[in-house]
Amino acid sequence: MTQPKRALVLGCGAVAGGAWSIAALQAVSKQLNWNPADADILVGTSVGAVLAALLASGVSLERLIAAQNNEPQQGCYWNHATDSGGKLPPWPQWTFSGPALFKKALNREVSLLTGICGILPRGRTDMSGFVRLIQSASAGDLWPETRQAGQKKLWLMAVDAKTAERRAIGRQADDFTQVPLSRAVCASYAVPGCCPPVNIQGNTYLDGGIVSPASADLLVNEDVDEVIIIAPMASRWPGKSGSVFNAVERYARKGMTRIVDREEAMLRAAGKRVIRIEPNEDDLHAFGWNLLDPARRQGVFDTALLTTPATVAQAIAMA
């Protein structure tokens, strides 16, 4: 049976979102009898950019699963306890991440969430673990050859700290030679208040998730039949929030869910089949309010192994 032309969108979600996404990918792979690395277009945002870059570079889904189970795997070097920066980021710099974004929010040019992200301090998390991980998988920090040949596409989403414009790094041919793959990943993962902004070709970039948790709308005019959206920061059925900290997390999640709603509607209006996968109430209970906390990662992954088969089956049925 001929597979449809598929795009795979991997959204933001930090440590917890990455663990959940890997479990979701396993369920997708089994139920569609399909290798996620075979996607015609891979779009990654923040931790989704990490996973997209690894898949595109030849790191198998099995290796990602083994890494979540703390099984050492060649070509996937990552210390879960330290490489993501720990439960709390180091004390940030006393400068804003992107003050121009706050001005745009006041003028209603961007969302309030984007504006608030702009006035968070510049993060100081050591990104060397991310660089080492990508370099270990990408043959010297090079973009995957299949993408360079135009057979497949890898887009890593970041946001210009001055203009709030999204940049799909990898969409332009010169990105392959001018932007090292690990630098593109770090730009996509430049979480305000946590990770440092990244300079690329004279422009400063922040985490792509501050504008969209998925950026699936960029696929509206692409030649694909089906779009699989794995969105850890969206949830149509989040359940009760509980604590004050969880309530804040749910508030941000509600806004991001609305963005994914709009992007899904745009894709469907363009004639694309959309399989949208997001965490349920049990998953969010495992996430907790601090998605950066590596101590919760294993619990998130183990929970997702139980929940995502049904979640994926429902998403396929609703597509």
C-alpha positions in Angstrom: 0.0 0.0 0.0 1.4 3.4 -1.0 1.9 5.7 1.9 0.6 9.3 1.6 3.0 12.2 1.5 3.4 13.1 5.1 4.7 15.9 7.2 5.6 15.4 10.8 5.3 18.3 13.2 7.1 18.0 16.6 6.1 20.8 19.0 7.7 22.4 22.0 7.5 21.1 25.5 10.9 21.0 27.2 12.1 17.8 29.0 8.6 16.5 29.8 7.4 17.2 26.3 10.3 15.5 24.7 9.8 12.3 26.7 6.1 12.3 26.0 6.7 12.9 22.3 9.0 9.9 21.9 6.3 7.6 23.4 3.8 9.2 21.1 6.0 8.6 18.1 6.3 5.0 19.0 2.5 4.7 19.0 2.2 6.5 15.7 4.9 4.3 14.1 3.1 1.1 15.2 -0.4 2.1 14.3 0.5 3.6 10.9 3.1 1.0 10.2 5.4 3.9 9.3 8.9 5.2 10.3 8.7 8.8 11.4 12.1 9.5 9.9 10.5 8.9 6.5 8.4 12.0 6.7 8.6 14.2 3.6 8.9 17.3 5.8 10.0 17.4 9.4 9.1 20.6 11.4 10.5 20.9 14.8 10.1 23.5 17.5 12.2 23.7 20.7 12.5 20.1 22.1 10.7 19.1 18.9 13.6 20.6 16.9 16.0 18.4 18.9 14.0 15.3 18.0 13.5 16.3 14.4 17.2 16.9 13.9 18.0 13.5 15.5 15.5 11.6 13.3 16.6 13.4 10.2 20.3 12.6 11.0 19.6 8.9 11.2 19.0 8.3 14.9 16.3 5.7 14.9 13.2 5.8 17.0 14.4 2.7 18.8 17.5 4.5 19.9 15.4 7.4 21.2 13.3 5.0 23.2 16.3 3.2 24.5 17.8 6.6 25.6 14.5 7.3 27.5 15.0 4.0 29.3 18.5 5.0 30.2 20.1 2.3 27.9 23.4 3.6 26.5 23.2 4.1 22.7 26.0 4.9 20.4 25.4 8.2 18.6 22.9 9.5 21.1 25.0 10.9 23.9 22.8 12.6 26.6 22.9 12.8 30.4 19.3 13.2 31.4 20.2 14.6 34.9 22.5 17.4 33.7 22.5 18.1 30.0 19.1 19.9 29.9 20.1 22.3 32.7 18.5 20.7 35.7 15.2 21.4 37.5 15.8 25.1 37.7 17.8 27.1 35.2 20.9 29.1 36.4 20.5 32.6 37.6 19.8 34.6 34.4 21.5 37.7 33.1 20.0 41.1 34.0 19.0 41.9 30.5 15.7 41.2 28.6 15.5 38.4 26.1 13.7 40.5 23.5 12.2 43.8 24.7 10.9 44.7 21.2 8.5 41.8 21.6 6.8 43.4 24.6 6.4 46.6 22.7 4.7 44.7 19.9 2.4 43.0 22.4 1.4 46.5 23.7 0.5 47.4 20.2 -1.4 44.1 19.8 0.9 43.0 17.0 1.8 39.8 18.9 0.1 37.8 21.7 0.5 38.8 25.3 2.4 35.5 25.9 5.0 36.4 23.2 5.4 39.9 24.7 5.9 38.5 28.2 8.6 36.1 26.9 10.4 39.2 25.5 10.8 40.7 28.9 12.0 37.6 30.6 15.7 37.8 31.4 18.3 36.2 29.0 18.9 32.6 30.1 22.3 31.2 30.9 21.8 27.4 30.7 24.9 25.7 29.3 23.9 24.4 25.9 27.0 22.3 25.3 25.0 19.1 26.0 22.7 19.9 23.1 25.6 20.8 20.9 27.3 17.5 21.7 24.2 15.5 21.2 23.5 16.9 17.7 27.1 16.8 16.7 27.3 13.1 17.7 24.4 12.3 15.5 25.0 14.6 12.5 28.5 13.7 11.2 30.2 16.9 12.3 27.3 19.3 12.7 26.2 18.9 9.1 22.6 19.0 7.9 21.4 15.6 6.7 22.4 15.0 3.1 18.9 14.0 2.0 17.7 17.4 3.0 20.4 19.1 1.1 19.6 17.1 -2.0 16.0 18.3 -1.8 14.5 14.9 -1.3 13.2 15.7 2.1 12.9 18.8 4.2 13.9 19.6 7.8 12.7 22.9 9.3 13.7 24.1 12.8 11.6 26.9 14.1 13.0 30.0 15.8 11.6 33.5 16.4 13.4 36.8 15.6 13.8 38.6 19.0 13.1 42.0 17.3 10.5 41.4 14.7 8.7 38.3 16.2 8.8 36.7 12.8 9.2 33.0 12.7 12.1 31.5 10.8 12.1 28.0 9.5 15.8 27.3 9.6 16.6 24.8 6.9 13.9 26.1 4.6 16.4 28.2 2.6 19.2 26.4 0.7 22.0 28.6 2.1 21.0 27.5 5.7 22.8 24.2 5.1 26.2 25.9 4.6 25.8 29.0 6.8 24.1 27.6 9.9 25.5 24.6 11.8 22.8 22.1 12.6 23.4 22.3 16.4 23.2 26.1 16.3 19.8 25.9 14.6 18.6 23.5 17.3 19.9 25.8 20.0 18.1 28.7 18.5 14.9 26.8 18.4 15.4 25.8 22.0 16.4 29.3 23.3 13.7 29.4 26.0 13.5 32.9 27.4 14.6 33.1 31.1 16.2 29.7 30.7 18.4 29.3 27.7 20.5 32.0 25.9 19.3 33.7 22.7 21.3 32.6 19.6 22.8 34.9 17.0 22.5 33.7 13.5 23.7 35.9 10.6 23.4 39.1 12.7 19.9 38.4 14.0 19.0 37.2 17.5 16.7 34.2 17.8 14.5 32.8 20.6 12.5 29.6 21.1 10.1 29.1 18.2 7.4 28.1 20.8 6.9 31.7 22.0 4.9 32.4 18.8 3.6 29.0 18.0 3.9 25.6 19.8 4.0 23.8 16.4 4.1 26.1 13.4 2.0 23.6 11.5 0.4 26.4 9.4 3.6 26.7 7.4 2.6 23.5 5.7 -0.6 24.8 4.2 0.9 25.3 0.7 3.3 22.3 0.8 2.8 19.2 -1.3 1.8 16.8 1.4 -1.4 14.8 1.9 -1.3 14.3 5.6 0.1 16.3 8.6 0.9 14.6 11.9 1.0 17.1 14.7 2.6 16.0 18.0 2.0 18.9 20.3 3.0 18.5 24.0 2.0 22.0 24.9 -1.6 21.7 23.5 -4.4 19.9 25.2 -8.1 20.0 24.5 -8.8 17.8 27.6 -6.4 19.1 30.3 -8.5 18.3 33.4 -8.3 20.2 36.6 -5.2 22.3 37.3 -4.9 21.9 41.0 -2.1 24.1 42.4 -1.4 27.7 41.6 1.7 26.7 39.6 -0.4 24.2 37.6 -3.0 26.9 37.0 -0.3 29.1 35.4 0.8 26.3 33.3 -2.7 25.6 32.2 -3.2 29.2 31.3 -0.2 29.1 28.9 -1.4 25.8 27.6 -4.9 27.1 26.8 -3.4 29.9 24.7 -1.2 27.4 22.8 -4.1 25.0 22.3 -6.0 27.8 20.5 -3.0 28.4 18.2 -2.9 24.7 17.3 -6.7 24.8 16.8 -6.2 27.6 14.2 -3.4 25.9 12.5 -5.3 22.6 12.3 -8.3 24.4 10.8 -6.0 26.1 8.1 -4.5 22.7 7.2 -8.0 21.0 6.9 -9.2 24.0 4.8 -6.3 23.4 2.5 -7.4 19.8 2.0 -4.8 18.1 4.3 -5.6 15.2 6.5 -4.6 16.1 10.0 -3.7 13.7 12.8 -3.4 15.8 15.9 -1.9 14.2 19.0 -1.6 15.9 22.4 -1.3 14.9 26.1 -4.4 13.9 28.1 -5.2 14.6 31.8 -3.1 11.6 33.0 -0.1 12.8 31.0 -0.4 16.4 32.4 -0.5 15.0 35.9 2.8 13.3 35.2 4.2 16.5 33.6 3.5 18.6 36.6 4.0 22.4 36.3 7.8 22.3 35.8 8.4 20.8 32.3 12.1 21.3 32.8 12.4 19.0 35.7 14.5 15.9 34.7 13.4 14.0 37.8 9.9 13.8 36.3 11.0 12.6 32.9 10.9 8.9 33.5 7.5 9.1 35.0 6.2 11.1 32.0 7.7 8.6 29.6 6.3 5.6 31.4 2.8 7.2 31.7 2.9 8.1 28.0 3.7 4.5 27.0 0.3 3.6 28.6 -1.7 6.6 27.4 -0.5 7.4 23.9 -1.7 4.2 22.1 -5.3 5.1 22.8 -4.6 8.8 22.2 -3.1 8.1 18.8 -5.9 5.7 17.8 -8.5 8.3 18.6 -6.5 11.0 16.7 -6.3 8.7 13.6 -10.1 8.0 13.9 -10.8 11.7 14.0 -8.5 12.7 11.1 
